[in-house]
Amino acid sequence: MRPVDLARRHGLSTQAVRNYEDGGIIPPAQRSRTGYRNYTATHAAGLAAYLALVPAFGYSTSRRIMRAVTAGRLDEALEYVDDGHCLLARDRDTLRTVEAALSSLGASTPDTLSGALSPYNSSAPYSIGELARHLSLDPATLRAWERAGVLAPQRDPRGHRQYVAQDVRDAELAHLLRRGGQPLDTIATVLRELRDAGSPEALTRTLEGWRRDLRSRGTAQLYAAGQLSAYVDSLDGSRSSRSSRNSW
């Protein structure tokens, strides 16, 4: 198969095919007597596997997987695949954690929830003692929340903590979630996602998109597994054929 034929089959340029060969993603091409590249069904299977892996595991991990498989290091490649599956599982756990915590917030009374989500009205930042009194907590609790990544107050020139409007909102949310039995690491995750999203409503929309992305990654991993398996089988057949010829 000519380079241009292989490239067209996968919607690539011939230079991209050569780059994948040079990078060890697919095996070296066979050469004609005049030096022209000649690709086989194994190369086509390799390209199909790589292009299927990218949406499932990302470019970096996909390159590692393909280089390991092409070089005959199947156990190494499978470890990369396992790592990708574990990452997807952790992301699903995080999604469930955040969704459960938001459900806990939604179960609060409207007045309580509204107060928790509305920054306090003072223009001056709270000290740790003032915020502790505001929440009827001990200052040591706020320091523990800070160590857990729940709060991240600024410091004044003397090193004293300063809690501005967003910090107070986060502390009120954390207090609400703690009363609902959520652990600190879960609360830290929820608040981090909430800060990125900007509001509970925006976070809900973000989580919906996140779920769609996880579903897409999961189905992509299913498809990529089949393509990678076909490439491994093609490589095994090619190597067995070469070994048989060499034994003649």
ZISULBEL-V962761 format. One record per run of one state. SS is the DSSP state (@ for helix, = for strand, . for the rest). FROM is the first residue (numbers start at 0). LEN is the number of residues. Records with the same first field share a line. If there is no record, write none. Layout:
BEGIN
SS=FROM-LEN  FROM-LEN
END
This chain:
BEGIN
.=0-2  9-4  22-7  31-5  38-2  57-1  70-3  106-3  117-8  126-1  135-3  147-6  155-5  163-1  179-4  197-2  246-2
@=2-7  13-9  40-17  58-12  73-33  109-8  127-8  138-9  164-15  183-14  199-47
==29-2  36-2  125-1  153-2  160-3
END
